[in-house]
Amino acid sequence: MDFEEPVRIPVTDVFDLHSVPPRDVKAVVEAYLEEAQRLGLRAVRLVHGRGIGVQRETVRSVLARTPFVVYYGDAPPEAGGWGATVATLR
């Protein structure tokens, strides 16, 4: 069987989840947070969109149980408001 190499996405302080299938959001956010911390990022913004709040709740459930997340909440209005979540990492 031929397996394609995984796509490497540069990790920055902003992660837009619109291209991530809903079933993968939890695992992808967990991996993103680990890599962001490894890279020394102290603040990140996860863009999940406004919708009906399903992605937002998934993102925040991951943040709530991640030991190195110090704070999370709605992004400021100019950075997405309740369509994005900002988090501070230890």
Secondary structure, 3 states (H helix, E strand, C coil): CCCCCCCCCCCCCEEEHHHCCHHHHHHHHHHHHHHHHHCCCCEEEEECCCCCCHHHHHHHHHHHCCCCEEEEEECCHHHCHHHEEEEEEC
